[in-house]
Amino acid sequence: MASLSESEGTNRGGMWELDQNLDQPMDEEATRLKNMYREKKFSSVLMLRLAFQSLGVVFGDLGTSPLYVFYNAFPHGVYDDEDVIGALSLIIYTLTLIPLLKYVFVVLRANDNGQGGTLALYSLLCRHAKISTIPNQHKTDEDLTTYSRQTYEENSLAAKIKRWLETRAYKRNCLLILVLLGTCTAIGDGILTPAISVLSASGGIKVQNPNMSTDIVVLVAVIILIGVFSMQHFGTDKVGWLFAPIVLIWFILIGSVGALNIHKYGSSVLRAYNPVYIYRYFRRRGNSSNTWTVLGGIMLSITGTEALFADLCHFPVLAIQIAFTFIVFPCLLLAYTGQAAYIISNKKHVNDAFYRSIPDAIYWPAFVIATAAAIIASQATISATYSIIKQALALGCFPRVKVVHTSKKFLGQIYIPDINWLLLILCIAVTAGFKNQSQIGNAYGTAVVIVMLVTTFLMVPIMLLVWKSHWILVITFIVLSLMVELPYFWACILKIDQGGWVPLVIAIAFFIIMYVWHYCTVKRYEFEMHSKVSMAWILGLGPSLGLVRVPGIGFVYTELASGVPHIFSHFITNLPAIHSVVVFVCVKYLPVYTVPVEERFLVRRIGPKNFHIFRCIARYGYKDLHKKDDDFEKMLFDCLTLFIRLESMMDGYSDSDEFSLPEQRTEGSINTAFLADKTVNTMCSNGDLSYSSQDSIVPVQSPLGVNNLLTYSSQTNRTVSNEVEFLNRCRDAGVVHILGNTIVRARRDSGIIKKISVDYLYAFMRRICRENSVMFNIPHESLLNVGQIYYI
């Protein structure tokens, strides 16, 4: 392997200008299929149906909170009715301000084409400002139908914020750290939600059997957890049709039981709807430790709110707003109010108030429904964790893992085996380690409030850059959000020694993994950028590249969208031969949720035709998957063939005034000596084409008459047939995929932390993660790795 370091900046002389002319970016000037993904219009009936279906996917976690809120709010018992009234008033207005007003009516509007979560917000920001730490985007990417962005006036507040974010690298890094912090804490939710939901539901067994050991309850919870995670590979699409009816029955159950308890134990509890009792509660309790304990427990009433945003995939925002406003919110208010009424009359039963408040006649059916609801809540959070990992992987923030697509209907339904079993192990460890809801609840609350704070801070640039909101509205949103979230955050911090340390440890572990991986990925990209080979040098070698051109096609994989990667020069200087056809393949992920298949590939020719060198850029969104049934090699070859045919057609049109297309005219006179290259966006799925022409190394011919044009067309067809036939012969001779294997190492003078992170942690992750060859289904016998070492 060659030992390499970053090359120093080149002097901008004549060779640099020649190189720029020979290897220009793939500008897309042709018309696009902009109306392909228009916003769908839903009928009223369909909207109600979608609202019903969203119950089973979105609201399971939020709906199971009544199982454990009052127990965690009063772990040491209740001694005063006013404490219960004050706690209920806090629950009512917390549910109103955070889930209802902040998330359902504000944050959900900040979705990225229907995708929610912290990383979706980050992708949205990356499209509106140059804040991505891997600068592999080009203006051609903005022509995608799924790439939406805003424009700003020069002196507007949004433009100033945009320039401020783009000026310094440390600002981009701080934003990335904030995003990764929220992402890692959300992964912690995927561990704690199944643990507390299933353990709380299983606790119903002990209510009817007081002498039963706690270990039995924990064992039942562990068995249920194993069953939940073992069924993940089937996908939620297989059993999803059952979720909505069960969750609907659950909400009707808790709402009805709550209304019954209000009627049975007195309606005096309804005075909690007066916010004055919040003030009275804090005035009477003061700044005591018990006050913060109650706040930490009440925080659990809004757990699942962030999952509500992260699970925003297949339902329109209006459907979720209808479901929450007319079903979820009223039923939760009734459930908490009814429990409070029961606790006031039965203060000794606060630890298991939910199950004890249920009438005996429906106790066991309610227990079964509660267990099913807890499983559904776990399922929703686990699925959200898979989506988070997939987004992080696409943005270069997580090691490559196997991603399985479990549904042919829904793009977002995936399964990640490695993450699934890791979540199961950690879930069992948390459940068996704590054995009670109180400490798990403390941990859960800490994770939830951190994710909410991160979302609040990310909404500031979203409102300014994407929505162009007035600064007064932004400040109002921030003040109202922090006014609620900061006290809850402080209450959870005070419980760090009582279980609150768990999500922090989980978040720190995942943060180290993600940040180290992203840091080394950025350094690898910078290395390729600085060490790429001059195109002028390649063309100076002549059509044979100074080597023997043997029959075959060589696909050279690189992260560069322009220029010749260093591995290619390393390859041709160490081997005596190269393939007759060379294709530089760049696979890159964009900050969009998906790239339509018909817009995925960009193909162009590099240099004269007799060089037989091409470049192909394959673009993916963070929701796109490399499915097993996709023959990536065949797709590349088909697009290459299509490009050759289209290129010839464009040559024919450009040589005739009568047949010229206005989209293909470039700036300046058409009689100038040379055009630099041709770029084609191939739509390989159905044969339709959209393309743009820029430059060709071939001199422009003079206008032809009609007869000459027919003769020329016949010659062109023969030329195309010959080149396509040559391409097919090369494919039959053999295809080789050349992958660069850049090994990143820390310099000898680096600090101990950097050496451990790069030489051990990153190296270990590289060894256990999936190779690119596996992700693109490249046959092992056709693979050739070219290694090099880069010291950072």
C-alpha positions in Angstrom: 0.0 0.0 0.0 1.1 3.5 -0.7 1.5 5.8 2.2 0.0 9.2 1.3 -0.7 12.5 3.0 -2.7 15.5 1.9 -1.4 17.2 -1.2 -0.8 20.8 -1.0 -2.8 23.3 -3.0 -1.8 23.5 -6.7 -0.8 26.7 -8.3 -3.5 28.0 -10.6 -1.7 28.2 -13.9 -2.4 27.1 -17.4 -2.6 23.4 -16.5 -5.2 24.2 -13.9 -7.4 26.1 -16.4 -7.0 23.3 -18.9 -8.0 20.8 -16.3 -11.1 22.8 -15.4 -12.1 22.9 -19.1 -11.7 19.2 -19.5 -13.5 18.1 -16.4 -16.4 20.4 -15.8 -19.2 19.7 -13.3 -22.3 18.0 -14.4 -24.6 21.0 -14.9 -28.2 20.1 -15.5 -29.9 22.7 -17.6 -32.6 20.5 -19.3 -36.1 20.5 -18.2 -36.9 18.2 -15.2 -40.0 16.2 -14.3 -40.8 18.7 -11.6 -44.4 17.7 -11.2 -43.7 14.0 -10.5 -44.1 14.3 -6.7 -46.8 16.8 -6.3 -48.4 17.0 -2.9 -51.2 14.5 -2.8 -54.8 15.6 -2.3 -56.8 13.5 0.1 -60.6 13.3 0.2 -62.3 13.8 3.6 -63.2 10.1 3.9 -59.6 9.1 3.1 -58.2 11.6 5.6 -60.4 10.2 8.3 -59.2 6.7 7.4 -55.6 7.8 7.6 -56.2 9.4 10.9 -57.6 6.1 12.2 -54.6 4.2 10.9 -52.2 6.7 12.4 -53.3 5.6 15.9 -51.6 2.3 15.6 -48.3 3.7 14.3 -47.8 7.1 15.9 -49.6 7.3 19.3 -48.8 4.0 21.0 -46.0 5.3 23.1 -47.9 8.5 24.2 -51.0 6.5 24.9 -49.4 4.1 27.4 -48.0 6.9 29.6 -51.0 6.6 32.1 -49.6 3.3 33.1 -46.7 4.8 35.1 -47.0 8.6 35.4 -48.5 9.0 38.9 -46.4 6.2 40.3 -43.2 8.0 39.2 -44.6 11.4 40.3 -45.3 10.1 43.8 -42.9 7.3 44.5 -43.1 7.8 48.3 -46.8 8.1 48.5 -49.4 10.9 48.6 -50.4 12.8 51.8 -52.3 15.8 50.6 -55.2 16.2 48.1 -53.7 19.5 46.8 -50.6 17.7 45.7 -52.7 15.5 43.4 -54.6 18.5 42.1 -51.4 20.4 41.4 -49.8 17.4 39.7 -52.9 16.9 37.5 -53.0 20.6 36.6 -49.3 20.3 35.5 -50.1 17.2 33.4 -53.1 18.9 31.7 -51.2 22.0 30.6 -48.0 20.1 29.8 -50.0 18.0 27.4 -51.6 21.1 26.0 -48.4 23.1 25.5 -45.9 20.4 24.3 -47.7 17.7 22.3 -50.7 19.6 21.2 -49.4 23.2 20.5 -45.7 22.7 19.9 -45.5 19.4 18.1 -48.9 18.7 16.5 -49.4 22.2 15.2 -45.9 23.6 14.8 -43.1 21.0 14.7 -44.9 18.5 12.4 -45.0 21.2 9.8 -41.2 21.2 9.7 -41.1 17.7 8.2 -38.8 16.9 5.3 -41.3 15.7 2.7 -43.2 13.7 5.3 -40.1 12.5 7.1 -39.6 13.6 10.8 -36.9 13.4 13.4 -33.8 15.2 14.3 -31.8 14.1 11.3 -34.7 15.1 8.9 -34.5 18.6 10.3 -30.8 18.6 9.8 -31.2 17.5 6.2 -33.7 20.2 5.6 -31.2 22.8 6.9 -28.4 21.4 4.8 -30.5 22.1 1.7 -31.0 25.8 2.7 -27.5 26.5 3.9 -24.1 25.1 3.1 -23.6 23.5 6.5 -22.9 19.9 5.5 -19.5 18.8 6.8 -19.1 16.6 3.7 -19.2 19.1 0.8 -20.1 16.7 -2.0 -23.2 18.5 -3.2 -23.4 20.3 -6.5 -25.9 22.7 -8.0 -27.2 19.9 -10.3 -28.6 18.2 -7.2 -30.9 21.1 -6.6 -32.7 20.2 -9.8 -34.1 17.0 -8.2 -37.9 17.0 -7.8 -37.5 16.1 -4.1 -34.9 18.9 -3.5 -36.9 21.8 -2.3 -35.3 25.0 -0.9 -36.0 28.7 -0.4 -34.4 31.8 -1.9 -33.7 34.9 0.2 -33.3 38.6 -0.4 -29.8 39.8 0.1 -30.5 41.9 3.2 -33.2 39.7 4.8 -32.8 38.2 8.2 -32.8 34.7 6.7 -29.9 35.6 4.4 -27.9 37.0 7.3 -28.5 33.9 9.4 -27.5 31.7 6.4 -24.3 33.6 5.9 -23.5 33.5 9.6 -23.9 29.7 9.7 -21.7 29.2 6.6 -18.8 31.5 7.6 -17.0 29.3 10.1 -16.4 25.5 10.3 -16.9 25.4 14.0 -20.5 26.6 13.7 -21.2 23.7 11.3 -19.5 21.3 13.8 -21.5 22.7 16.7 -24.7 22.2 14.8 -23.7 18.6 13.9 -22.8 17.9 17.6 -26.3 19.2 18.6 -27.9 17.0 16.0 -25.9 13.9 17.0 -26.7 14.5 20.6 -30.5 14.5 19.9 -30.1 11.5 17.6 -28.2 9.4 20.2 -30.6 10.3 22.9 -33.5 9.3 20.6 -31.8 5.9 20.2 -31.8 5.7 24.0 -35.6 6.1 23.8 -35.7 3.0 21.6 -34.2 1.1 24.5 -36.1 2.6 27.4 -39.6 2.7 25.9 -40.0 -1.1 25.5 -38.5 -1.6 29.0 -40.8 0.7 30.9 -44.0 0.1 28.8 -43.8 -3.7 28.9 -42.7 -3.8 32.6 -45.6 -1.4 33.6 -48.1 -3.5 31.7 -46.7 -6.7 33.2 -47.1 -5.2 36.6 -50.8 -5.8 36.4 -50.3 -9.4 37.2 -49.1 -8.5 40.7 -52.2 -6.4 41.5 -54.4 -9.4 41.5 -51.7 -11.5 43.2 -50.0 -9.3 45.8 -47.8 -12.2 47.1 -46.2 -12.7 43.7 -42.5 -12.0 43.6 -41.2 -9.0 41.6 -38.8 -11.3 39.8 -41.8 -13.1 38.2 -43.1 -9.8 36.8 -39.6 -9.0 35.5 -39.3 -12.5 33.9 -42.7 -12.0 32.2 -41.6 -8.6 30.9 -38.3 -10.1 29.6 -40.2 -12.9 27.8 -42.5 -10.4 26.1 -39.5 -8.2 25.1 -37.8 -11.2 23.5 -40.9 -12.0 21.6 -41.3 -8.4 20.4 -37.7 -8.1 19.1 -37.8 -11.6 17.6 -40.7 -10.7 15.4 -39.1 -7.5 14.0 -37.8 -9.3 10.9 -41.4 -9.8 9.7 -41.9 -6.0 9.5 -44.7 -3.9 10.8 -46.5 -4.2 7.5 -47.4 -7.8 8.2 -49.2 -7.0 11.4 -49.8 -3.3 11.0 -53.5 -3.7 10.2 -54.1 -4.9 13.8 -52.4 -2.0 15.5 -54.9 0.8 14.9 -58.0 -1.1 16.2 -56.1 -2.2 19.3 -54.9 1.3 20.1 -58.3 2.8 19.4 -59.8 0.3 21.9 -57.1 1.2 24.4 -57.9 4.9 24.1 -61.6 4.3 24.5 -60.9 2.1 27.5 -58.7 4.6 29.4 -61.1 7.4 28.5 -64.1 5.5 29.7 -62.5 4.3 32.9 -61.4 7.8 33.6 -64.9 9.2 33.1 -66.3 6.5 35.3 -63.8 7.3 38.1 -64.7 11.0 37.9 -68.3 10.2 38.3 -67.7 7.6 41.0 -65.1 9.5 43.2 -66.2 13.0 42.8 -65.9 15.8 40.2 -64.0 18.1 42.6 -60.8 17.0 40.7 -62.0 19.0 37.7 -60.7 22.2 39.4 -57.2 21.1 38.2 -58.2 22.5 34.8 -57.7 26.0 36.4 -54.0 26.8 35.9 -54.1 28.7 39.1 -53.5 25.4 40.9 -50.1 25.1 39.3 -49.1 28.4 40.9 -50.5 27.3 44.2 -48.7 24.0 44.1 -45.3 25.7 43.6 -46.0 28.4 46.1 -46.9 25.8 48.7 -44.1 23.3 47.9 -41.4 25.8 47.1 -38.0 24.6 45.9 -38.0 21.3 47.8 -36.6 18.1 46.4 -40.1 16.6 46.5 -41.3 19.3 44.1 -38.6 18.4 41.5 -39.4 14.6 42.0 -43.0 15.3 41.1 -41.9 17.3 38.0 -39.7 14.4 36.9 -42.6 12.0 37.1 -45.0 14.3 35.3 -42.4 14.6 32.5 -43.3 11.0 31.6 -46.8 12.2 30.6 -45.4 13.5 27.3 -43.1 10.6 26.5 -43.7 9.4 23.0 -44.1 13.0 21.7 -40.8 13.0 20.0 -41.5 9.5 18.6 -44.7 11.1 17.2 -42.5 13.3 15.1 -39.9 10.7 14.3 -42.6 8.2 13.1 -44.0 10.8 10.7 -43.6 8.8 7.5 -46.8 7.6 5.8 -49.5 9.9 7.1 -50.2 13.5 6.2 -49.9 16.0 8.9 -53.6 16.7 8.9 -54.4 13.1 9.6 -52.2 13.1 12.7 -53.7 16.4 13.8 -57.2 15.0 13.6 -56.3 11.8 15.5 -54.5 13.6 18.3 -57.0 16.5 18.7 -60.2 14.4 18.6 -59.2 11.0 20.1 -55.8 11.0 21.8 -55.9 14.3 23.6 -59.4 14.0 25.1 -58.9 10.4 26.1 -55.6 11.1 27.9 -57.1 14.0 29.8 -60.0 11.8 30.9 -57.6 9.0 31.9 -55.3 11.3 34.0 -58.3 13.1 35.6 -60.0 9.8 36.5 -56.7 8.4 38.0 -56.3 11.6 40.1 -59.9 11.3 41.4 -59.2 7.7 42.4 -55.9 8.5 44.1 -57.5 11.3 46.2 -59.9 8.7 47.6 -57.3 5.9 47.7 -54.0 7.5 48.5 -52.3 4.2 49.4 -52.9 2.8 45.9 -50.8 5.5 44.1 -48.2 2.9 43.1 -50.6 0.9 41.0 -53.5 3.4 40.6 -54.1 2.6 36.9 -54.9 -1.1 37.4 -56.7 -0.6 40.8 -59.0 2.0 39.3 -60.3 -0.5 36.7 -63.6 -2.2 37.6 -63.1 -5.9 38.4 -65.5 -7.0 35.7 -63.2 -5.8 32.9 -59.8 -6.2 34.7 -58.3 -9.0 32.8 -59.5 -7.8 29.3 -58.0 -4.4 30.3 -54.8 -6.2 31.2 -54.6 -7.9 27.9 -55.3 -4.7 26.0 -52.7 -2.8 28.1 -50.1 -5.4 27.3 -50.9 -5.2 23.6 -50.8 -1.4 23.7 -47.4 -1.6 25.4 -46.1 -3.9 22.7 -47.4 -1.6 20.0 -45.8 1.4 21.8 -42.5 -0.6 21.8 -42.9 -1.4 18.1 -43.3 2.2 17.1 -40.2 3.3 19.0 -38.1 0.4 17.7 -39.2 1.2 14.1 -38.3 4.9 14.7 -34.8 3.8 15.9 -34.3 1.8 12.7 -35.2 4.9 10.7 -32.8 7.1 12.7 -29.9 4.6 12.1 -30.7 4.5 8.4 -30.7 8.3 8.2 -27.4 8.5 10.2 -25.8 5.9 7.9 -26.8 7.9 4.8 -25.4 11.1 6.2 -22.0 9.4 6.9 -22.6 9.4 10.7 -22.8 5.6 11.4 -20.9 2.5 10.4 -22.4 0.6 7.5 -24.9 -2.1 8.7 -27.3 -4.4 6.9 -30.6 -2.8 6.2 -33.5 -5.0 5.2 -36.6 -3.6 3.4 -39.6 -5.4 5.0 -42.4 -3.9 2.9 -43.0 -3.5 -0.8 -45.6 -0.8 -0.2 -43.8 1.5 2.2 -40.3 2.9 1.7 -39.8 3.7 5.4 -40.4 0.2 6.9 -37.0 -1.4 7.4 -35.3 -3.8 9.7 -31.7 -3.7 10.9 -30.7 -7.0 12.4 -27.5 -5.9 14.2 -29.3 -2.9 15.8 -32.3 -5.1 16.7 -30.3 -7.6 18.8 -28.3 -4.8 20.4 -31.5 -3.1 21.4 -32.8 -6.4 22.8 -29.7 -6.9 24.9 -29.8 -3.4 26.3 -33.5 -3.6 26.9 -33.2 -6.8 28.9 -30.2 -5.3 30.9 -32.2 -2.2 31.8 -35.4 -4.2 32.8 -33.6 -6.9 34.8 -31.1 -4.4 36.3 -33.6 -1.9 37.7 -36.6 -4.2 38.2 -38.9 -1.3 39.0 -40.7 1.5 37.0 -39.3 4.3 39.1 -35.7 4.2 38.1 -36.5 3.3 34.5 -38.9 6.2 34.5 -36.1 8.5 35.7 -33.9 7.4 32.9 -36.7 7.6 30.4 -37.6 11.2 31.4 -34.0 12.3 31.0 -33.8 10.9 27.4 -37.1 12.5 26.4 -36.4 16.0 27.6 -33.0 16.1 26.0 -34.4 15.2 22.6 -37.2 17.8 23.0 -34.6 20.5 23.8 -32.6 19.6 20.7 -35.7 19.8 18.6 -36.5 23.2 20.1 -33.1 24.6 19.2 -33.1 23.2 15.7 -36.5 24.8 15.1 -34.9 28.2 15.3 -33.0 28.0 12.0 -35.9 26.1 10.5 -38.3 28.9 11.3 -35.9 31.5 10.1 -34.4 29.9 6.9 -37.2 27.5 5.7 -40.4 29.2 6.9 -39.0 32.8 6.9 -40.9 33.5 10.1 -40.8 36.9 11.8 -38.3 37.0 14.6 -41.0 37.8 17.1 -42.7 34.5 16.3 -39.4 32.7 16.7 -38.8 34.2 20.1 -42.3 33.5 21.2 -41.9 29.8 20.2 -38.5 29.6 22.0 -39.7 31.2 25.2 -42.9 29.1 25.5 -41.0 25.9 24.8 -38.1 26.5 27.1 -40.4 27.8 29.8 -41.9 24.2 30.0 -38.9 22.1 29.0 -36.1 23.6 31.1 -37.8 23.0 34.5 -38.4 19.4 33.4 -34.8 19.1 32.3 -33.6 20.3 35.7 -35.9 17.9 37.5 -34.5 15.0 35.4 -30.9 16.1 36.0 -31.5 15.9 39.8 -32.4 12.2 39.3 -29.2 11.2 37.6 -28.1 9.1 40.5 -31.6 7.4 40.6 -31.4 6.0 37.1 -31.1 9.2 35.0 -27.5 8.3 34.2 -28.6 5.4 31.9 -29.7 7.5 28.8 -26.6 9.7 29.3 -24.3 6.7 29.2 -26.1 5.3 26.1 -26.1 8.6 24.4 -22.4 9.2 25.0 -21.5 5.7 23.8 -23.5 6.2 20.5 -22.2 9.8 20.2 -18.6 8.6 20.3 -19.3 6.0 17.7 -21.1 8.4 15.4 -18.8 11.3 15.8 -15.6 9.3 15.3 -17.0 7.6 12.2 -18.1 10.9 10.7 -14.8 12.6 11.5 -12.8 9.9 9.8 -15.3 9.8 6.9 -14.8 13.6 6.4 -11.0 13.2 6.5 -11.1 10.5 3.9 -13.2 12.7 1.6 -10.8 15.6 2.1 -7.9 13.3 1.3 -9.5 12.3 -2.0 -10.3 15.9 -2.8 -6.7 17.1 -2.2 -5.0 14.2 -3.9 -7.1 13.8 -7.0 -5.2 13.6 -10.3 -5.3 16.2 -13.0 -7.5 15.4 -15.9 -5.0 17.1 -18.2 -2.3 14.6 -17.0 -4.7 11.7 -17.8 -5.4 13.0 -21.3 -1.7 13.6 -21.8 -1.1 9.9 -21.6 -3.0 9.4 -24.9 -5.9 7.1 -25.7 -4.0 4.1 -24.3 -3.2 5.9 -21.0 0.3 4.7 -21.5 -0.7 1.1 -20.9 -2.1 -1.8 -22.7 -5.9 -1.5 -23.0 -7.3 -5.0 -22.5 -10.9 -6.0 -23.3 -13.3 -5.4 -20.4 -15.0 -2.8 -18.3 -13.5 -1.3 -15.2 -15.8 0.4 -12.7 -13.7 2.6 -10.5 -15.6 3.6 -7.3 -14.8 7.0 -5.8 -16.4 9.6 -3.5 -15.5 12.3 -5.9 -18.1 13.8 -8.2 -15.4 15.4 -10.4 -11.8 14.8 -11.1 -9.8 11.5 -11.2 -9.4 9.7 -7.9 -5.9 9.1 -6.7 -6.5 5.3 -6.6 -6.7 5.3 -10.3 -3.3 6.8 -10.8 -2.0 4.4 -8.1 -3.6 1.6 -10.1 -2.2 2.5 -13.5 1.3 3.2 -12.2 1.6 -0.2 -10.6 -0.1 -2.4 -13.2 0.9 -2.7 -16.9 -2.7 -2.8 -18.3 -6.1 -1.1 -18.0 -9.5 -2.0 -19.3 -10.8 -0.8 -22.7 -13.6 1.0 -21.0 -13.2 2.9 -17.7 -16.1 4.2 -15.7 -15.7 6.4 -12.6 -18.6 5.6 -10.3 -19.5 8.1 -7.5 -22.2 6.9 -5.1 -23.3 9.8 -2.9 -26.1 10.5 -0.5 -28.0 13.8 -0.6 -29.9 15.6 2.1 -33.2 14.5 0.7 -35.5 11.7 1.8 -35.4 10.0 -1.6 -34.1 10.4 -5.1 -36.5 9.1 -7.7 -35.1 6.1 -9.7 -35.5 8.0 -13.0 -33.3 10.8 -11.7 -30.8 8.7 -9.8 -28.0 8.4 -12.4 -26.0 11.1 -14.1 -23.7 9.9 -16.9 -21.1 11.8 -18.9 -18.1 11.2 -21.1 -14.6 12.3 -20.0 -12.2 13.3 -22.8 -12.4 12.2 -26.5 -14.5 9.3 -27.5 -11.4 7.1 -28.3 -10.4 7.3 -24.6 -13.6 5.4 -23.6 -13.7 7.0 -20.2 -17.0 7.9 -18.5 -18.3 9.1 -15.2 -21.5 8.0 -13.5 -22.9 9.5 -10.4 -25.5 7.5 -8.5 -27.5 9.7 -6.1 -29.5 8.4 -3.1 -31.6 9.9 -0.4 -31.5 8.9 3.3 -34.6 6.7 2.9 -33.3 4.9 -0.3 -32.1 1.4 0.0 -29.8 -0.8 -2.0 -32.2 -3.8 -2.2 -30.9 -7.3 -2.9 -32.9 -7.5 -6.1 -31.2 -4.5 -7.6 -28.4 -5.4 -10.0 -26.3 -2.4 -9.6 -23.8 -3.5 -12.3 -26.6 -4.0 -14.8 -28.1 -0.6 -13.9 -24.8 1.1 -14.5 -24.3 -0.7 -17.9 -27.8 0.1 -19.1 -27.4 3.8 -18.2 -24.0 3.8 -20.0 -25.6 2.3 -23.1 -28.5 4.7 -23.0 -26.0 7.6 -22.7 -24.1 6.6 -25.8 -27.3 6.5 -27.9 -28.5 9.8 -26.5 -25.1 11.4 -27.0 -25.2 10.6 -30.7 -28.7 11.9 -31.0 -27.6 15.2 -29.4 -24.6 15.4 -31.8 -27.0 15.1 -34.7 -29.3 17.8 -33.4 -26.6 20.2 -32.6 -25.3 20.0 -36.2 -28.5 21.1 -37.7 -30.2 24.5 -37.3 -33.5 22.8 -38.3 -33.4 20.2 -35.6 -31.7 22.1 -32.8 -33.4 22.1 -29.4 -33.5 25.3 -27.4 -32.8 23.4 -24.2 -29.4 22.3 -25.5 -28.1 25.7 -26.6 -25.2 26.8 -24.5 -24.2 30.4 -23.8 -22.1 32.0 -26.5 -21.9 31.2 -30.2 -22.5 27.7 -31.5 -19.6 28.1 -33.9 -17.0 28.2 -31.2 -14.2 25.7 -31.5 -14.9 23.1 -28.8 -17.5 22.1 -26.3 -16.2 20.5 -23.1 -18.5 17.5 -22.3 -21.9 16.1 -22.5 -24.0 15.2 -19.4 -27.0 13.0 -19.6 -29.5 12.3 -16.8 -30.6 8.8 -17.8 -34.0 7.6 -16.7 -33.3 3.9 -16.7 -36.6 2.8 -15.2 -38.9 3.3 -18.2 -36.8 4.5 -21.0 -37.8 8.2 -20.9 -35.0 10.6 -21.0 -34.0 14.1 -19.9 -30.7 15.5 -20.7 -28.5 18.5 -21.0 -25.7 19.1 -23.3 -22.7 21.3 -22.5 -19.5 20.5 -24.2 -18.0 17.9 -26.5 -14.4 17.5 -27.4 -15.5 16.9 -31.0 -15.3 20.1 -33.1 -18.7 21.5 -34.1 -19.6 20.8 -37.7 -21.1 23.3 -40.1 -24.9 23.2 -40.7 -26.0 20.4 -43.1 -28.7 20.2 -45.7 -31.5 17.7 -45.4 -29.9 15.1 -47.7 -26.6 15.4 -46.0 -28.5 15.2 -42.7 -30.0 11.8 -43.7 -26.6 10.6 -44.8 -25.1 11.9 -41.5 -27.9 10.2 -39.5 -27.1 6.9 -41.2 -23.4 7.3 -40.4 -24.3 8.3 -36.8 -26.4 5.2 -36.4 -23.6 3.0 -37.6 -21.2 4.8 -35.2 -23.6 4.3 -32.3 -24.1 0.6 -33.2 -20.3 0.2 -33.4 -19.7 1.8 -30.0 -22.6 -0.1 -28.3 -21.3 -3.3 -29.9 -17.8 -2.5 -28.6 -19.3 -1.9 -25.1 -21.1 -5.2 -25.2 -17.9 -7.0 -26.3 -16.1 -5.4 -23.4 -18.8 -6.5 -21.0 -18.6 -10.1 -22.3 -14.9 -10.0 -21.8 -15.3 -9.2 -18.1 -16.2 -6.6 -15.6 -14.0 -5.5 -12.7 -15.1 -3.3 -9.8 -12.1 -1.4 -8.5 -12.7 -0.1 -4.9 -10.4 2.2 -3.0 -9.6 1.0 0.5 -8.2 4.1 2.2 -7.0 3.3 5.7 -7.0 6.2 8.1 -4.3 6.3 10.7 -3.4 8.9 13.3 -0.1 10.6 13.0 2.7 9.7 15.4 2.6 13.1 17.0 -1.2 12.9 17.6 -2.6 12.9 21.1 -3.6 9.8 22.9 -7.3 10.4 22.5 -7.0 10.8 18.8 -4.8 7.7 18.5 -7.4 5.6 20.4 -10.3 7.0 18.4 -8.7 6.6 15.0 -6.3 3.6 15.3 -8.5 1.4 17.5 -12.1 2.5 17.6 -12.5 3.5 13.9 -10.3 0.6 12.7 -12.5 -1.8 14.7 -15.7 -0.3 13.3 -14.2 -0.6 9.8 -13.5 -4.3 10.3 -17.0 -5.2 11.6 -19.1 -3.0 9.3 -20.4 -4.0 5.9 -18.1 -3.5 2.9 -19.3 -1.3 0.0 -19.0 -4.4 -2.3 -21.7 -6.2 -0.2 -24.0 -3.2 -0.2 -23.9 -3.0 -4.0 -24.0 -6.8 -4.5 -20.7 -6.9 -6.3 -19.5 -10.4 -7.0 -16.4 -11.3 -5.0 -14.6 -12.6 -8.1 -15.1 -9.3 -9.9 -13.8 -7.2 -7.0 -10.4 -5.5 -6.9 -9.3 -3.5 -3.8 -6.7 -0.8 -4.1 -5.3 0.1 -0.7 -3.6 3.3 0.6 -2.9 4.8 4.0 -3.8 8.3 5.0 -2.3 9.9 8.1 -4.5 12.5 9.8 
